[in-house]
Amino acid sequence: MADSPDPTIPQRSAPGGARAVLEASAAAAARGDPAALAVVLETQGSTYVRPAAMALFGARGGQVGWLSGGCIEPEIELRAQEVAHSQGIDWLEIDTRHDEDLFAGSAVGCRGRLRLALLPLAALRDWPVLVDEWRRGHGDLRLEIRGDGALRAAVGDERLRWTLPVNTPPWPGAATAAWSLEVAAPPSVLVLGAGPETPALLPLLRTLGWMTTLVERRPRWTGLAALADHAIERGPAQALALARPHDAAVVMHHHFELDREALEQLGGSPSGQAIGFVGLLGPLARRDDLFRVLPASARDSLSPRLHAPIGLPLGGHGPEAIALSVVAQLQRHRHGGD
């Protein structure tokens, strides 16, 4: 259930689908595709998404992102095509809260209202620059959309403004309203070591919106670097010095000495100590053996934030099941479930 918020209070969405939409929008804008970005301004009642959710229409890859279970997208796409060619902002209100919708053939499976802004990408100069800043973890994407056609967007110190032609919004008071929206910066995970789980692990993390950095210098596994957003063919100490700040780290070399080296750096270096979630693959006995050979300072640093063995008990065997269990725990942690 999502109710209509106060538009003066920034409405926030979590990464996940947002990453795919924003990356596709940046690529479409760079190519000059006739595409439009649909942004959820307000919701009321039972809706599939919350304010700040987005979907892209008209890019070469087709639609990217979902604002419903697929039932309202055809209507949005038709309007988005007009917006993409008009270079102006348009608005769309979809309301299925009333009983007559259930019997008139227009019901979409939920009782809710969505109010959307449709933004022409080609008119948003330097939009790809802003998305790149967001991908790099330099801050949340903050977007202000005004009923008079003024737009502001910012990530960290990067700020952009546009004023576009605009149609009159179809609901009362919208012409003088302003909506403040935020899309959280994508979470970042440092994967220390590759193995049989990696081909399933990294794409699934990407699908859920995580930025991934793979640290692996063994020739047998370096080919899997193509599955990560970033790859570092160095040891943990050098990797932690080079990499961006991370929300989580997972140690999974399947090699005792390499895992020990990684844990020591995560427990001893300033950048390693800043990572609030550290996961270790393997059974409890292996974790205890590793702790016996770590410096006391590293053990003390790791103890309150180490999850070992990492992975939720979902059932199943093999690398794919392990990868799923690891991703499930990371996702739960990201959303405050740990």
Contacts in CASP RR format, 6 or more apart in sequence:
PFRMAT RR
TARGET T0000
AUTHOR 0000-0000-0000
METHOD contacts of the structure
MODEL  1
MADSPDPTIPQRSAPGGARAVLEASAAAAARGDPAALAVVLETQGSTYVR
PAAMALFGARGGQVGWLSGGCIEPEIELRAQEVAHSQGIDWLEIDTRHDE
DLFAGSAVGCRGRLRLALLPLAALRDWPVLVDEWRRGHGDLRLEIRGDGA
LRAAVGDERLRWTLPVNTPPWPGAATAAWSLEVAAPPSVLVLGAGPETPA
LLPLLRTLGWMTTLVERRPRWTGLAALADHAIERGPAQALALARPHDAAV
VMHHHFELDREALEQLGGSPSGQAIGFVGLLGPLARRDDLFRVLPASARD
SLSPRLHAPIGLPLGGHGPEAIALSVVAQLQRHRHGGD
1 45 0 8 1.000
1 46 0 8 1.000
2 43 0 8 1.000
2 44 0 8 1.000
2 45 0 8 1.000
2 46 0 8 1.000
2 47 0 8 1.000
2 49 0 8 1.000
2 50 0 8 1.000
2 51 0 8 1.000
3 43 0 8 1.000
3 44 0 8 1.000
3 45 0 8 1.000
4 42 0 8 1.000
4 43 0 8 1.000
4 44 0 8 1.000
4 45 0 8 1.000
4 113 0 8 1.000
5 11 0 8 1.000
5 42 0 8 1.000
5 43 0 8 1.000
5 51 0 8 1.000
7 41 0 8 1.000
7 42 0 8 1.000
7 177 0 8 1.000
7 178 0 8 1.000
7 179 0 8 1.000
7 180 0 8 1.000
8 178 0 8 1.000
8 180 0 8 1.000
9 180 0 8 1.000
10 142 0 8 1.000
10 180 0 8 1.000
10 181 0 8 1.000
10 182 0 8 1.000
11 50 0 8 1.000
11 51 0 8 1.000
11 52 0 8 1.000
11 179 0 8 1.000
11 180 0 8 1.000
11 181 0 8 1.000
11 182 0 8 1.000
12 52 0 8 1.000
12 140 0 8 1.000
12 181 0 8 1.000
12 182 0 8 1.000
12 183 0 8 1.000
12 184 0 8 1.000
13 49 0 8 1.000
13 50 0 8 1.000
13 51 0 8 1.000
13 52 0 8 1.000
13 53 0 8 1.000
13 54 0 8 1.000
13 181 0 8 1.000
13 182 0 8 1.000
13 183 0 8 1.000
13 184 0 8 1.000
14 184 0 8 1.000
14 334 0 8 1.000
14 335 0 8 1.000
15 183 0 8 1.000
15 184 0 8 1.000
15 185 0 8 1.000
15 186 0 8 1.000
15 187 0 8 1.000
15 209 0 8 1.000
15 210 0 8 1.000
16 186 0 8 1.000
16 207 0 8 1.000
16 208 0 8 1.000
16 209 0 8 1.000
17 65 0 8 1.000
17 209 0 8 1.000
18 53 0 8 1.000
18 54 0 8 1.000
18 183 0 8 1.000
18 184 0 8 1.000
18 186 0 8 1.000
18 209 0 8 1.000
19 135 0 8 1.000
19 186 0 8 1.000
19 206 0 8 1.000
19 209 0 8 1.000
20 64 0 8 1.000
20 65 0 8 1.000
20 207 0 8 1.000
20 209 0 8 1.000
21 37 0 8 1.000
21 54 0 8 1.000
21 55 0 8 1.000
21 56 0 8 1.000
21 64 0 8 1.000
21 65 0 8 1.000
22 54 0 8 1.000
22 131 0 8 1.000
22 134 0 8 1.000
22 135 0 8 1.000
22 141 0 8 1.000
22 183 0 8 1.000
23 131 0 8 1.000
23 135 0 8 1.000
24 56 0 8 1.000
24 59 0 8 1.000
24 61 0 8 1.000
24 64 0 8 1.000
25 35 0 8 1.000
25 37 0 8 1.000
25 54 0 8 1.000
25 56 0 8 1.000
25 59 0 8 1.000
25 64 0 8 1.000
25 121 0 8 1.000
25 127 0 8 1.000
25 131 0 8 1.000
26 127 0 8 1.000
26 128 0 8 1.000
26 131 0 8 1.000
26 132 0 8 1.000
27 59 0 8 1.000
27 128 0 8 1.000
28 35 0 8 1.000
28 56 0 8 1.000
28 58 0 8 1.000
28 59 0 8 1.000
28 60 0 8 1.000
28 121 0 8 1.000
29 35 0 8 1.000
29 121 0 8 1.000
29 122 0 8 1.000
29 124 0 8 1.000
29 127 0 8 1.000
29 128 0 8 1.000
30 128 0 8 1.000
31 60 0 8 1.000
32 121 0 8 1.000
32 122 0 8 1.000
33 58 0 8 1.000
33 59 0 8 1.000
33 60 0 8 1.000
33 84 0 8 1.000
33 121 0 8 1.000
33 122 0 8 1.000
34 58 0 8 1.000
34 81 0 8 1.000
34 84 0 8 1.000
34 85 0 8 1.000
34 122 0 8 1.000
35 56 0 8 1.000
35 57 0 8 1.000
35 58 0 8 1.000
35 59 0 8 1.000
35 80 0 8 1.000
35 84 0 8 1.000
35 120 0 8 1.000
35 121 0 8 1.000
35 122 0 8 1.000
36 56 0 8 1.000
36 57 0 8 1.000
36 58 0 8 1.000
36 80 0 8 1.000
36 81 0 8 1.000
36 83 0 8 1.000
36 84 0 8 1.000
36 118 0 8 1.000
36 119 0 8 1.000
36 120 0 8 1.000
36 121 0 8 1.000
37 54 0 8 1.000
37 55 0 8 1.000
37 56 0 8 1.000
37 57 0 8 1.000
37 118 0 8 1.000
37 119 0 8 1.000
37 121 0 8 1.000
37 124 0 8 1.000
38 54 0 8 1.000
38 55 0 8 1.000
38 56 0 8 1.000
38 57 0 8 1.000
38 67 0 8 1.000
38 76 0 8 1.000
38 80 0 8 1.000
38 92 0 8 1.000
38 116 0 8 1.000
38 117 0 8 1.000
38 118 0 8 1.000
38 119 0 8 1.000
39 52 0 8 1.000
39 53 0 8 1.000
39 54 0 8 1.000
39 116 0 8 1.000
39 117 0 8 1.000
39 118 0 8 1.000
39 119 0 8 1.000
39 143 0 8 1.000
39 145 0 8 1.000
39 181 0 8 1.000
40 49 0 8 1.000
40 50 0 8 1.000
40 51 0 8 1.000
40 52 0 8 1.000
40 53 0 8 1.000
40 54 0 8 1.000
40 67 0 8 1.000
40 114 0 8 1.000
40 115 0 8 1.000
40 116 0 8 1.000
41 51 0 8 1.000
41 115 0 8 1.000
41 116 0 8 1.000
41 117 0 8 1.000
41 145 0 8 1.000
41 179 0 8 1.000
41 181 0 8 1.000
42 51 0 8 1.000
42 113 0 8 1.000
42 114 0 8 1.000
42 115 0 8 1.000
42 179 0 8 1.000
43 49 0 8 1.000
43 50 0 8 1.000
43 51 0 8 1.000
43 112 0 8 1.000
43 113 0 8 1.000
43 114 0 8 1.000
43 115 0 8 1.000
44 97 0 8 1.000
44 112 0 8 1.000
44 113 0 8 1.000
45 97 0 8 1.000
45 111 0 8 1.000
45 112 0 8 1.000
45 113 0 8 1.000
46 110 0 8 1.000
46 111 0 8 1.000
46 112 0 8 1.000
47 68 0 8 1.000
47 110 0 8 1.000
47 112 0 8 1.000
47 113 0 8 1.000
47 114 0 8 1.000
48 66 0 8 1.000
48 67 0 8 1.000
48 68 0 8 1.000
48 69 0 8 1.000
48 110 0 8 1.000
49 66 0 8 1.000
49 67 0 8 1.000
49 68 0 8 1.000
49 114 0 8 1.000
51 179 0 8 1.000
51 181 0 8 1.000
52 143 0 8 1.000
52 181 0 8 1.000
52 182 0 8 1.000
52 183 0 8 1.000
53 67 0 8 1.000
54 65 0 8 1.000
54 183 0 8 1.000
55 63 0 8 1.000
55 64 0 8 1.000
55 65 0 8 1.000
55 66 0 8 1.000
55 67 0 8 1.000
55 73 0 8 1.000
55 76 0 8 1.000
56 62 0 8 1.000
56 63 0 8 1.000
56 64 0 8 1.000
56 65 0 8 1.000
56 121 0 8 1.000
57 63 0 8 1.000
57 76 0 8 1.000
57 77 0 8 1.000
57 80 0 8 1.000
57 81 0 8 1.000
57 84 0 8 1.000
58 77 0 8 1.000
58 80 0 8 1.000
58 81 0 8 1.000
58 84 0 8 1.000
63 73 0 8 1.000
63 77 0 8 1.000
66 73 0 8 1.000
67 73 0 8 1.000
67 76 0 8 1.000
67 114 0 8 1.000
67 116 0 8 1.000
68 108 0 8 1.000
68 110 0 8 1.000
68 114 0 8 1.000
69 108 0 8 1.000
71 108 0 8 1.000
71 109 0 8 1.000
72 94 0 8 1.000
72 108 0 8 1.000
72 114 0 8 1.000
75 92 0 8 1.000
75 94 0 8 1.000
76 92 0 8 1.000
76 94 0 8 1.000
76 116 0 8 1.000
76 118 0 8 1.000
79 90 0 8 1.000
79 92 0 8 1.000
79 118 0 8 1.000
80 118 0 8 1.000
82 90 0 8 1.000
83 89 0 8 1.000
83 90 0 8 1.000
83 118 0 8 1.000
83 119 0 8 1.000
83 120 0 8 1.000
84 120 0 8 1.000
84 121 0 8 1.000
84 122 0 8 1.000
86 120 0 8 1.000
86 165 0 8 1.000
87 120 0 8 1.000
87 122 0 8 1.000
87 123 0 8 1.000
87 164 0 8 1.000
87 165 0 8 1.000
88 120 0 8 1.000
88 123 0 8 1.000
88 164 0 8 1.000
88 165 0 8 1.000
88 166 0 8 1.000
88 167 0 8 1.000
89 117 0 8 1.000
89 118 0 8 1.000
89 119 0 8 1.000
89 120 0 8 1.000
89 145 0 8 1.000
89 147 0 8 1.000
89 149 0 8 1.000
89 151 0 8 1.000
89 164 0 8 1.000
89 165 0 8 1.000
89 166 0 8 1.000
89 167 0 8 1.000
90 117 0 8 1.000
90 118 0 8 1.000
90 166 0 8 1.000
90 167 0 8 1.000
91 115 0 8 1.000
91 116 0 8 1.000
91 117 0 8 1.000
91 118 0 8 1.000
91 167 0 8 1.000
91 169 0 8 1.000
91 170 0 8 1.000
91 171 0 8 1.000
91 174 0 8 1.000
92 114 0 8 1.000
92 115 0 8 1.000
92 116 0 8 1.000
92 118 0 8 1.000
92 170 0 8 1.000
93 113 0 8 1.000
93 114 0 8 1.000
93 115 0 8 1.000
93 116 0 8 1.000
93 170 0 8 1.000
93 171 0 8 1.000
94 108 0 8 1.000
94 113 0 8 1.000
94 114 0 8 1.000
94 116 0 8 1.000
95 112 0 8 1.000
95 113 0 8 1.000
95 114 0 8 1.000
96 106 0 8 1.000
96 107 0 8 1.000
96 108 0 8 1.000
96 109 0 8 1.000
96 110 0 8 1.000
96 111 0 8 1.000
96 112 0 8 1.000
96 113 0 8 1.000
97 111 0 8 1.000
97 112 0 8 1.000
97 113 0 8 1.000
101 107 0 8 1.000
101 108 0 8 1.000
115 171 0 8 1.000
115 174 0 8 1.000
117 145 0 8 1.000
117 179 0 8 1.000
119 145 0 8 1.000
119 151 0 8 1.000
119 164 0 8 1.000
120 164 0 8 1.000
121 127 0 8 1.000
123 162 0 8 1.000
123 164 0 8 1.000
124 151 0 8 1.000
124 153 0 8 1.000
124 160 0 8 1.000
124 162 0 8 1.000
125 160 0 8 1.000
125 162 0 8 1.000
126 160 0 8 1.000
127 153 0 8 1.000
127 160 0 8 1.000
129 158 0 8 1.000
129 160 0 8 1.000
130 141 0 8 1.000
130 153 0 8 1.000
130 154 0 8 1.000
130 155 0 8 1.000
130 158 0 8 1.000
130 160 0 8 1.000
131 141 0 8 1.000
133 139 0 8 1.000
133 155 0 8 1.000
133 156 0 8 1.000
133 158 0 8 1.000
134 140 0 8 1.000
134 141 0 8 1.000
134 155 0 8 1.000
134 183 0 8 1.000
134 185 0 8 1.000
134 186 0 8 1.000
135 186 0 8 1.000
135 211 0 8 1.000
136 244 0 8 1.000
137 185 0 8 1.000
137 186 0 8 1.000
137 188 0 8 1.000
137 211 0 8 1.000
137 244 0 8 1.000
137 245 0 8 1.000
138 155 0 8 1.000
138 156 0 8 1.000
138 157 0 8 1.000
138 158 0 8 1.000
138 185 0 8 1.000
139 155 0 8 1.000
139 156 0 8 1.000
139 185 0 8 1.000
140 155 0 8 1.000
140 182 0 8 1.000
140 183 0 8 1.000
140 184 0 8 1.000
140 185 0 8 1.000
141 153 0 8 1.000
141 154 0 8 1.000
141 155 0 8 1.000
141 182 0 8 1.000
141 183 0 8 1.000
141 185 0 8 1.000
142 152 0 8 1.000
142 153 0 8 1.000
142 154 0 8 1.000
142 155 0 8 1.000
142 180 0 8 1.000
142 181 0 8 1.000
142 182 0 8 1.000
143 151 0 8 1.000
143 152 0 8 1.000
143 153 0 8 1.000
143 180 0 8 1.000
143 181 0 8 1.000
143 182 0 8 1.000
143 183 0 8 1.000
144 150 0 8 1.000
144 151 0 8 1.000
144 152 0 8 1.000
144 153 0 8 1.000
144 178 0 8 1.000
144 179 0 8 1.000
144 180 0 8 1.000
144 181 0 8 1.000
145 151 0 8 1.000
145 178 0 8 1.000
145 179 0 8 1.000
145 181 0 8 1.000
146 177 0 8 1.000
146 178 0 8 1.000
146 179 0 8 1.000
147 166 0 8 1.000
147 169 0 8 1.000
147 174 0 8 1.000
147 175 0 8 1.000
147 176 0 8 1.000
147 177 0 8 1.000
147 178 0 8 1.000
148 166 0 8 1.000
148 175 0 8 1.000
148 176 0 8 1.000
149 163 0 8 1.000
149 164 0 8 1.000
149 165 0 8 1.000
149 166 0 8 1.000
150 161 0 8 1.000
150 162 0 8 1.000
150 163 0 8 1.000
151 161 0 8 1.000
151 162 0 8 1.000
151 163 0 8 1.000
151 164 0 8 1.000
152 159 0 8 1.000
152 160 0 8 1.000
152 161 0 8 1.000
153 159 0 8 1.000
153 160 0 8 1.000
153 161 0 8 1.000
154 160 0 8 1.000
168 175 0 8 1.000
169 175 0 8 1.000
169 177 0 8 1.000
186 209 0 8 1.000
186 210 0 8 1.000
186 211 0 8 1.000
187 209 0 8 1.000
187 210 0 8 1.000
187 211 0 8 1.000
187 247 0 8 1.000
187 248 0 8 1.000
187 334 0 8 1.000
188 210 0 8 1.000
188 211 0 8 1.000
188 212 0 8 1.000
188 213 0 8 1.000
188 244 0 8 1.000
188 245 0 8 1.000
188 246 0 8 1.000
188 247 0 8 1.000
188 248 0 8 1.000
189 205 0 8 1.000
189 210 0 8 1.000
189 211 0 8 1.000
189 212 0 8 1.000
189 213 0 8 1.000
189 246 0 8 1.000
189 247 0 8 1.000
189 248 0 8 1.000
189 249 0 8 1.000
189 250 0 8 1.000
189 330 0 8 1.000
190 213 0 8 1.000
190 215 0 8 1.000
190 239 0 8 1.000
190 240 0 8 1.000
190 243 0 8 1.000
190 246 0 8 1.000
190 248 0 8 1.000
190 249 0 8 1.000
190 250 0 8 1.000
190 275 0 8 1.000
191 198 0 8 1.000
191 201 0 8 1.000
191 202 0 8 1.000
191 212 0 8 1.000
191 213 0 8 1.000
191 214 0 8 1.000
191 215 0 8 1.000
191 228 0 8 1.000
191 249 0 8 1.000
191 250 0 8 1.000
191 252 0 8 1.000
192 215 0 8 1.000
192 236 0 8 1.000
192 239 0 8 1.000
192 249 0 8 1.000
192 250 0 8 1.000
192 251 0 8 1.000
192 252 0 8 1.000
192 253 0 8 1.000
192 262 0 8 1.000
192 266 0 8 1.000
193 214 0 8 1.000
193 215 0 8 1.000
193 216 0 8 1.000
193 221 0 8 1.000
193 251 0 8 1.000
193 252 0 8 1.000
193 253 0 8 1.000
193 258 0 8 1.000
193 262 0 8 1.000
194 214 0 8 1.000
194 216 0 8 1.000
194 218 0 8 1.000
194 221 0 8 1.000
194 222 0 8 1.000
194 224 0 8 1.000
194 252 0 8 1.000
195 221 0 8 1.000
195 224 0 8 1.000
195 252 0 8 1.000
195 253 0 8 1.000
195 254 0 8 1.000
195 319 0 8 1.000
196 318 0 8 1.000
196 319 0 8 1.000
197 252 0 8 1.000
197 281 0 8 1.000
197 319 0 8 1.000
197 320 0 8 1.000
197 322 0 8 1.000
197 323 0 8 1.000
197 326 0 8 1.000
198 214 0 8 1.000
198 221 0 8 1.000
198 224 0 8 1.000
198 227 0 8 1.000
198 323 0 8 1.000
199 224 0 8 1.000
199 227 0 8 1.000
199 319 0 8 1.000
200 319 0 8 1.000
200 320 0 8 1.000
200 323 0 8 1.000
200 324 0 8 1.000
201 323 0 8 1.000
201 326 0 8 1.000
201 327 0 8 1.000
202 212 0 8 1.000
202 214 0 8 1.000
202 224 0 8 1.000
202 227 0 8 1.000
202 228 0 8 1.000
203 227 0 8 1.000
204 323 0 8 1.000
204 324 0 8 1.000
204 327 0 8 1.000
205 212 0 8 1.000
205 327 0 8 1.000
205 330 0 8 1.000
206 212 0 8 1.000
206 229 0 8 1.000
208 327 0 8 1.000
208 331 0 8 1.000
210 330 0 8 1.000
211 229 0 8 1.000
211 230 0 8 1.000
211 244 0 8 1.000
212 227 0 8 1.000
212 228 0 8 1.000
212 229 0 8 1.000
212 230 0 8 1.000
213 228 0 8 1.000
213 229 0 8 1.000
213 230 0 8 1.000
213 231 0 8 1.000
213 232 0 8 1.000
213 239 0 8 1.000
213 243 0 8 1.000
213 244 0 8 1.000
213 246 0 8 1.000
214 224 0 8 1.000
214 225 0 8 1.000
214 227 0 8 1.000
214 228 0 8 1.000
214 230 0 8 1.000
214 231 0 8 1.000
214 232 0 8 1.000
215 231 0 8 1.000
215 232 0 8 1.000
215 234 0 8 1.000
215 235 0 8 1.000
215 236 0 8 1.000
215 239 0 8 1.000
215 243 0 8 1.000
215 262 0 8 1.000
216 222 0 8 1.000
216 224 0 8 1.000
216 225 0 8 1.000
216 231 0 8 1.000
216 232 0 8 1.000
216 233 0 8 1.000
217 233 0 8 1.000
217 234 0 8 1.000
217 235 0 8 1.000
222 231 0 8 1.000
222 233 0 8 1.000
225 231 0 8 1.000
225 233 0 8 1.000
230 243 0 8 1.000
232 238 0 8 1.000
232 239 0 8 1.000
232 242 0 8 1.000
232 243 0 8 1.000
234 242 0 8 1.000
235 261 0 8 1.000
236 261 0 8 1.000
236 262 0 8 1.000
236 264 0 8 1.000
236 265 0 8 1.000
236 266 0 8 1.000
237 265 0 8 1.000
237 269 0 8 1.000
240 265 0 8 1.000
240 266 0 8 1.000
240 269 0 8 1.000
240 271 0 8 1.000
240 272 0 8 1.000
241 269 0 8 1.000
241 271 0 8 1.000
243 271 0 8 1.000
245 271 0 8 1.000
245 274 0 8 1.000
246 275 0 8 1.000
247 275 0 8 1.000
247 276 0 8 1.000
247 277 0 8 1.000
247 334 0 8 1.000
248 275 0 8 1.000
248 276 0 8 1.000
248 277 0 8 1.000
248 278 0 8 1.000
248 279 0 8 1.000
248 330 0 8 1.000
248 333 0 8 1.000
248 334 0 8 1.000
249 266 0 8 1.000
249 272 0 8 1.000
249 275 0 8 1.000
249 277 0 8 1.000
249 278 0 8 1.000
249 279 0 8 1.000
250 278 0 8 1.000
250 279 0 8 1.000
250 280 0 8 1.000
250 281 0 8 1.000
250 310 0 8 1.000
250 326 0 8 1.000
250 330 0 8 1.000
251 259 0 8 1.000
251 262 0 8 1.000
251 263 0 8 1.000
251 266 0 8 1.000
251 278 0 8 1.000
251 279 0 8 1.000
251 280 0 8 1.000
251 281 0 8 1.000
252 259 0 8 1.000
252 280 0 8 1.000
252 281 0 8 1.000
252 310 0 8 1.000
252 326 0 8 1.000
253 259 0 8 1.000
253 262 0 8 1.000
254 281 0 8 1.000
256 286 0 8 1.000
256 289 0 8 1.000
256 290 0 8 1.000
259 280 0 8 1.000
259 290 0 8 1.000
260 290 0 8 1.000
260 293 0 8 1.000
260 294 0 8 1.000
263 278 0 8 1.000
263 280 0 8 1.000
263 290 0 8 1.000
263 294 0 8 1.000
263 298 0 8 1.000
263 302 0 8 1.000
264 294 0 8 1.000
264 295 0 8 1.000
264 298 0 8 1.000
265 272 0 8 1.000
266 272 0 8 1.000
266 273 0 8 1.000
266 275 0 8 1.000
266 278 0 8 1.000
266 298 0 8 1.000
266 301 0 8 1.000
266 302 0 8 1.000
267 273 0 8 1.000
267 294 0 8 1.000
267 297 0 8 1.000
267 298 0 8 1.000
267 301 0 8 1.000
267 302 0 8 1.000
268 295 0 8 1.000
268 297 0 8 1.000
268 298 0 8 1.000
268 301 0 8 1.000
273 301 0 8 1.000
275 305 0 8 1.000
276 305 0 8 1.000
277 305 0 8 1.000
277 307 0 8 1.000
277 330 0 8 1.000
277 333 0 8 1.000
277 338 0 8 1.000
278 302 0 8 1.000
278 305 0 8 1.000
278 306 0 8 1.000
278 307 0 8 1.000
279 306 0 8 1.000
279 307 0 8 1.000
279 308 0 8 1.000
279 310 0 8 1.000
280 287 0 8 1.000
280 290 0 8 1.000
280 306 0 8 1.000
280 307 0 8 1.000
280 308 0 8 1.000
280 309 0 8 1.000
280 310 0 8 1.000
281 309 0 8 1.000
281 310 0 8 1.000
281 322 0 8 1.000
281 326 0 8 1.000
282 308 0 8 1.000
282 309 0 8 1.000
282 310 0 8 1.000
283 309 0 8 1.000
284 308 0 8 1.000
284 309 0 8 1.000
287 306 0 8 1.000
287 308 0 8 1.000
287 309 0 8 1.000
291 299 0 8 1.000
294 302 0 8 1.000
307 329 0 8 1.000
307 333 0 8 1.000
307 338 0 8 1.000
310 325 0 8 1.000
310 326 0 8 1.000
310 329 0 8 1.000
311 322 0 8 1.000
311 325 0 8 1.000
311 326 0 8 1.000
311 328 0 8 1.000
311 329 0 8 1.000
312 325 0 8 1.000
312 328 0 8 1.000
312 329 0 8 1.000
312 332 0 8 1.000
313 325 0 8 1.000
314 321 0 8 1.000
314 324 0 8 1.000
314 325 0 8 1.000
314 328 0 8 1.000
315 321 0 8 1.000
315 325 0 8 1.000
329 338 0 8 1.000
332 338 0 8 1.000
END
